Amino acid sequence: MDFDVEIDVKLKEGLLNPEAKTIERGLQLLGYKGIKDFDTKRAFAFKISAKDEHKARTEVDEMCKKILVNPVIQDYEIKIKHEK
Amino acid sequence: MIGVLQFPGSNCDQDIIHVINDVLGENAKLVFFKGSNLSDLDGLVIPGGFSYGDHLRAGAIAAKMPVMEGVKKMAEDGKPILGICNGFQILCESGLLPGALTNNHYLKFRCQWTELSVENDSSAFTSLYSKGDVIRMPIAHGEGRYYCDDKTLEEIKENGQIVFRYLNNPNGARHDVAGLTNKQGNVLGLMPHPERASEKVLGGTDGKKMFESMIRFIQSRT
């Protein structure tokens, strides 16, 4: 079975995200004064073949732990959909 | 023999070989990341550059290559391993050093001379400096902001693992950390470039003692 995988990777809470801060300041300079807590995240998307969703998720989680995510500074979330 | 580990995208490897062989008259050779046996080496330098184009995270892909098993073995055997700039990022990503390196708080690539204080003169790489020395070395990086959690920071402070600190923090590094070692003191990672500060013609020679200390450490082991 083929599954569509999406992984969202975000900096851990409390860690300085200079990119987000700079964009937030830019938006405020454009007059969007109500903006706060601006954040950015990174997304990975790919397809994976596996026997079932559980197997697919286990493998993707292993990839995250092995290389895709640095647990010292990042958190992640995996979304898996069965491809139709 | 000191190996200089070359990944696709490493670009300071020849500078380091030049310093060790031509300036210091010792023996260093290039070691390609594929198909190389590290077991005959006495020490290793992981050079700066942009391994794998800095994609994913700086150093992340190189840190997972099979050759790193050999690097871990060298570290366990007590051999000295020096990671400079991208080499430091690789050592953190591989887990050989605690913490992580991420985007400069300034968001720009910074290329400038920096002043560092020597915080520990008993590691394999700092025995020829004295604690409290202020030395000059250039940095050139976009992802050099050292980060670790509170608990790790306390541990590395307590163990004397923080070896170099910036006097004027150029990247937002936690606790001004510019370079740190593992607990045993035989693996050092630092963002500044000692190989670019090893000859007068380049503007300074403060980095030379790091390679000389490493060589002395190797000689003391044999």
Interface residues (C-beta under 8 A of the other chain):
Chain A: L11 L15 L16 P18 E19 T22 K66 I67 L68 N70 V72 I73
Chain B: L56 R57 A60 I61 K64 C92 E93 G99 A100 T102 N103 N104 H105 Y106 L107 R145 Y147 C148 D149 G172
